[in-house]
Amino acid sequence: MKKYYLGENFTLYNGDCIEVLKLLTANSVDMIFADPPYFLSGGSFTCHAGRRVSVKKGDWDLGGGAQKNLEFHIEWLKACKKVLKPNGAIWVSGTYHSIYQCGVALEINGYHFLNDIAWFKPNAAPNLSCRFFTASHETLIWARKEKKSKHIFNYDLMKNGKWKEDVLKKDGSQMRSVWSIGAPKPSEKTFGKHPTQKPLDLLRRIVLASTNEGDIVLDPFAGSSTTGIASVINDRVFIGIDKEKRYLDLSIKRFENLRLNGYKVNTIENSKINYNSVQPFLLESKVKYVSKNKNMQGNNSKKGKNNG
């Protein structure tokens, strides 16, 4: 399948993720982050910048009813499991509209649950109807490919790293399963935005927690590729898939802007990447982006252990 964009450590495909994943090599990806459709676009409304607005995000967010939605989640998660390495892991993000179906689909496909994370949004939009509690969190499910898999968890970095964006995280204490992280910053929307765009701080934490340098990270619903940006600035290899060309174009602008913001290209040591596993989607020399800021979080972290 033809690549939509091929950059250093950053590859994009335009198409249905289930079909694209079928073409990728089995057991080749270290970690997957997925933010699948919430199927909310059905005529309801929400609050944005203090105004009442429609929640229709696009045709891709139109559901087909509970049974069809569940079948969709089962199918894409099955395709993801094929490409995950034996010790690979997956993160799935969602609200109460979708996350429970995703949990059932993960279980049906034989994944093994590790944690569910409550991502608390301190600056969440108010509830306009005044008939419900204000929705101020999303749920993240973290699971490994099989029960016997040995997933990566960079425990020391999560405990002792500096996580200033999170008022709930105390220095030197274990990272808990409730994370306080705000919405994407204005600087993350310089070239435009995706309607369900995730903050870079959130994806940065996920990437650093569950992968090592040189690992391959895949996002089957890439959107504006926040997962990809978090991956390449932390020396990982990224593969993104999305149906919408306009969001892939936005992804490309964000990626190519990295060089203009102090990042330079250095060669990754060959020993850090299994070239055979990435051959189908990366056909040129692998490189990494290193910040000019030598104190950037994660550069000095030790390799995470495989946890049984």
C-alpha positions as CSV (number, residue, x, y, z in Angstrom):
1,M,0.0,0.0,0.0
2,K,1.3,3.4,-0.9
3,K,2.4,5.6,2.0
4,Y,0.7,9.0,2.3
5,Y,3.8,10.5,3.8
6,L,7.3,9.2,4.7
7,G,9.5,11.2,7.0
8,E,12.3,10.3,9.3
9,N,10.8,7.9,11.9
10,F,7.3,9.2,10.9
11,T,5.1,7.4,8.4
12,L,1.5,8.1,7.5
13,Y,-1.1,6.0,5.7
14,N,-4.5,7.2,4.3
15,G,-7.2,4.6,4.6
16,D,-9.4,2.5,6.7
17,C,-7.2,1.3,9.6
18,I,-8.5,-2.3,9.5
19,E,-7.5,-2.6,5.9
20,V,-4.1,-1.0,6.4
21,L,-3.3,-3.1,9.4
22,K,-4.0,-6.3,7.4
23,L,-1.1,-5.3,5.1
24,L,1.4,-4.7,7.9
25,T,3.8,-7.4,9.1
26,A,2.6,-9.4,12.1
27,N,4.4,-9.1,15.4
28,S,6.1,-5.9,14.3
29,V,4.8,-3.0,16.6
30,D,5.8,-2.4,20.2
31,M,3.0,-0.2,21.3
32,I,-0.4,1.0,20.0
33,F,-2.3,4.1,21.2
34,A,-5.8,4.3,19.8
35,D,-8.5,6.9,20.2
36,P,-11.3,5.3,18.3
37,P,-14.6,7.1,17.3
38,Y,-16.9,7.8,20.3
39,F,-19.9,7.7,18.0
40,L,-21.3,10.9,19.5
41,S,-22.2,12.7,16.2
42,G,-25.9,12.2,16.3
43,G,-27.5,15.7,16.7
44,S,-26.6,16.5,20.3
45,F,-24.7,19.6,21.5
46,T,-21.9,20.6,23.8
47,C,-20.1,23.7,25.0
48,H,-17.0,25.2,23.2
49,A,-15.5,28.5,24.2
50,G,-18.6,29.4,26.1
51,R,-20.9,28.7,23.2
52,R,-23.4,26.0,22.4
53,V,-22.2,24.0,19.4
54,S,-23.1,20.8,17.6
55,V,-21.0,17.7,18.6
56,K,-20.9,16.4,15.0
57,K,-17.2,15.8,14.4
58,G,-17.5,14.1,11.0
59,D,-19.1,11.2,9.2
60,W,-16.4,9.0,10.8
61,D,-18.0,9.6,14.2
62,L,-21.5,8.5,13.1
63,G,-22.4,5.2,14.8
64,G,-24.5,2.3,13.5
65,G,-26.1,1.3,16.8
66,A,-24.8,-0.6,19.7
67,Q,-24.3,-4.0,18.0
68,K,-22.6,-2.5,14.9
69,N,-20.4,-0.3,17.0
70,L,-19.3,-3.2,19.2
71,E,-18.5,-5.3,16.0
72,F,-16.4,-2.4,14.8
73,H,-14.4,-2.3,18.0
74,I,-13.9,-6.0,18.0
75,E,-12.6,-5.9,14.4
76,W,-10.1,-3.1,14.7
77,L,-8.7,-4.4,17.9
78,K,-8.3,-7.9,16.3
79,A,-6.3,-6.2,13.5
80,C,-4.2,-4.4,16.0
81,K,-3.4,-7.5,17.9
82,K,-2.0,-9.1,14.8
83,V,0.7,-6.4,14.4
84,L,1.6,-6.2,18.1
85,K,4.8,-7.9,19.1
86,P,4.4,-10.8,21.6
87,N,5.3,-8.4,24.5
88,G,3.5,-5.4,23.0
89,A,0.8,-3.3,24.7
90,I,-2.1,-1.2,23.7
91,W,-3.7,2.0,25.1
92,V,-7.4,2.8,24.2
93,S,-8.9,6.1,25.1
94,G,-12.6,6.9,25.3
95,T,-15.5,8.5,27.2
96,Y,-18.4,6.5,28.7
97,H,-20.0,6.6,25.2
98,S,-17.5,4.1,23.9
99,I,-14.9,2.9,26.4
100,Y,-17.1,0.1,27.9
101,Q,-17.6,-1.4,24.5
102,C,-13.8,-1.1,23.9
103,G,-13.2,-3.0,27.1
104,V,-15.5,-5.8,26.1
105,A,-13.9,-5.9,22.6
106,L,-10.4,-6.1,24.2
107,E,-11.5,-9.0,26.4
108,I,-13.1,-10.8,23.5
109,N,-9.8,-10.5,21.6
110,G,-7.8,-12.0,24.4
111,Y,-5.9,-8.9,25.6
112,H,-4.8,-8.8,29.3
113,F,-5.8,-5.7,31.2
114,L,-3.1,-3.8,33.1
115,N,-4.7,-0.6,34.3
116,D,-7.5,1.8,33.6
117,I,-6.4,5.4,33.9
118,A,-8.8,8.3,34.7
119,W,-7.6,11.3,32.8
120,F,-9.0,14.2,34.7
121,K,-9.5,17.5,32.8
122,P,-9.2,20.4,35.2
123,N,-10.4,22.8,32.4
124,A,-13.3,20.7,31.1
125,A,-16.2,22.5,29.4
126,P,-19.3,23.1,31.5
127,N,-22.5,21.1,31.2
128,L,-25.1,23.3,29.4
129,S,-28.2,21.2,30.2
130,C,-27.7,21.4,33.9
131,R,-29.2,17.9,34.1
132,F,-26.0,15.9,34.6
133,F,-22.7,16.0,36.3
134,T,-20.1,17.9,34.2
135,A,-18.1,15.4,32.2
136,S,-14.5,16.1,33.2
137,H,-12.6,12.9,32.5
138,E,-11.8,10.3,30.0
139,T,-10.8,6.7,30.6
140,L,-7.7,5.1,29.2
141,I,-7.4,1.3,29.2
142,W,-3.9,-0.1,29.1
143,A,-3.6,-3.8,28.2
144,R,-0.9,-6.2,26.9
145,K,-1.2,-8.6,24.0
146,E,-1.5,-11.8,26.0
147,K,-1.8,-12.7,29.7
148,K,1.7,-14.2,29.5
149,S,3.3,-11.2,27.7
150,K,6.0,-9.2,29.5
151,H,5.1,-5.6,28.9
152,I,7.3,-2.6,29.2
153,F,6.8,-0.2,32.2
154,N,9.3,2.5,33.0
155,Y,8.5,2.5,36.6
156,D,11.4,4.7,37.9
157,L,10.7,7.4,35.3
158,M,7.0,7.5,36.2
159,K,7.8,7.7,39.9
160,N,10.8,10.1,39.9
161,G,10.4,12.1,36.8
162,K,9.2,15.7,36.8
163,W,5.6,15.9,35.8
164,K,4.8,19.5,36.5
165,E,1.7,19.5,34.3
166,D,0.0,17.2,36.8
167,V,-1.0,18.8,40.1
168,L,-2.0,15.4,41.5
169,K,1.5,13.9,41.0
170,K,3.8,14.4,44.0
171,D,7.6,14.3,43.4
172,G,9.1,10.9,44.3
173,S,5.7,9.2,44.8
174,Q,4.4,6.3,42.7
175,M,2.5,7.4,39.6
176,R,-1.2,6.8,40.4
177,S,-4.0,5.9,38.0
178,V,-5.6,9.4,38.1
179,W,-3.9,11.9,35.9
180,S,-4.6,15.6,35.9
181,I,-3.7,17.0,32.5
182,G,-5.3,20.0,30.8
183,A,-6.6,20.3,27.2
184,P,-4.2,20.8,24.3
185,K,-2.3,24.1,24.5
186,P,-2.9,26.8,21.8
187,S,0.6,26.1,20.5
188,E,-0.5,22.5,19.7
189,K,-3.2,23.9,17.4
190,T,-1.0,26.3,15.4
191,F,-1.8,24.6,12.1
192,G,-5.3,23.7,12.9
193,K,-7.0,21.1,15.2
194,H,-8.7,17.8,15.3
195,P,-12.1,17.7,17.1
196,T,-10.9,15.0,19.5
197,Q,-7.2,16.1,19.7
198,K,-5.3,14.9,22.8
199,P,-2.8,17.0,24.7
200,L,0.9,16.4,24.0
201,D,1.5,16.0,27.7
202,L,-0.9,13.0,27.8
203,L,0.7,11.2,24.9
204,R,4.2,12.0,26.1
205,R,3.5,10.3,29.4
206,I,2.0,7.2,27.7
207,V,4.9,6.9,25.3
208,L,7.6,7.3,28.0
209,A,5.8,4.9,30.4
210,S,5.4,2.0,28.0
211,T,8.1,2.1,25.4
212,N,11.8,2.4,25.1
213,E,14.0,4.4,22.6
214,G,13.8,3.0,19.1
215,D,10.5,1.2,19.7
216,I,7.7,1.3,17.1
217,V,4.5,3.1,18.1
218,L,1.4,2.9,15.9
219,D,-1.8,5.0,16.0
220,P,-4.7,3.5,13.9
221,F,-6.8,6.7,14.4
222,A,-4.0,9.2,14.1
223,G,-5.9,12.4,13.6
224,S,-3.5,15.3,13.9
225,S,-0.8,12.8,15.1
226,T,-0.1,13.9,18.6
227,T,0.9,10.3,19.2
228,G,3.5,10.7,16.5
229,I,4.9,14.0,17.7
230,A,5.2,12.6,21.2
231,S,7.0,9.5,19.7
232,V,9.6,11.2,17.5
233,I,10.6,13.8,20.0
234,N,11.3,10.9,22.4
235,D,13.3,8.9,19.9
236,R,10.6,6.4,18.9
237,V,9.4,5.4,15.4
238,F,5.8,6.3,14.5
239,I,3.2,4.9,12.1
240,G,-0.1,6.7,11.8
241,I,-3.3,5.7,9.9
242,D,-6.3,7.9,9.3
243,K,-9.2,8.2,6.8
244,E,-9.2,12.0,6.6
245,K,-6.5,13.5,4.3
246,R,-7.0,16.9,5.9
247,Y,-5.9,15.6,9.3
248,L,-2.9,13.8,7.8
249,D,-1.9,17.1,6.1
250,L,-2.2,18.7,9.5
251,S,0.0,15.9,10.9
252,I,2.6,16.6,8.3
253,K,2.7,20.3,9.1
254,R,3.2,19.6,12.8
255,F,5.9,17.1,12.1
256,E,7.8,19.2,9.7
257,N,7.6,22.2,12.1
258,L,9.7,20.3,14.6
259,R,12.9,21.3,12.8
260,L,11.9,24.9,13.1
261,N,11.5,24.6,16.8
262,G,15.0,23.4,17.8
263,Y,15.1,19.7,16.8
264,K,17.9,18.2,14.8
265,V,18.3,14.8,13.1
266,N,20.8,12.2,14.4
267,T,21.2,8.6,13.4
268,I,19.7,6.0,15.7
269,E,22.1,3.2,16.5
270,N,21.3,0.2,14.4
271,S,21.1,-2.1,17.4
272,K,18.1,-0.2,18.7
273,I,15.7,-1.1,15.8
274,N,14.8,-4.5,14.3
275,Y,15.1,-3.5,10.7
276,N,13.3,-6.6,9.5
277,S,10.2,-5.8,11.5
278,V,9.9,-2.2,10.2
279,Q,10.8,-3.0,6.6
280,P,7.2,-2.9,5.2
281,F,6.7,0.7,6.2
282,L,10.1,2.3,6.7
283,L,12.4,1.9,3.7
284,E,15.1,4.5,4.5
285,S,17.7,5.2,7.2
286,K,16.2,5.5,10.6
287,V,16.9,8.7,12.4
288,K,15.8,10.4,15.6
289,Y,15.0,13.9,16.8
290,V,17.0,15.2,19.8
291,S,16.0,18.4,21.5
292,K,18.6,21.1,22.0
293,N,17.4,21.1,25.6
294,K,19.7,18.5,27.1
295,N,17.4,18.2,30.1
296,M,14.4,17.2,28.1
297,Q,12.3,14.6,30.0
298,G,13.0,11.1,29.1
299,N,16.4,11.5,27.4
300,N,18.2,10.1,30.5
301,S,15.7,7.5,31.5
302,K,16.8,3.9,31.9
303,K,15.3,1.2,29.7
304,G,12.1,-0.1,31.2
305,K,11.9,-3.6,32.4
306,N,9.6,-6.2,30.9
307,N,6.9,-7.0,33.5
308,G,5.2,-10.3,33.7
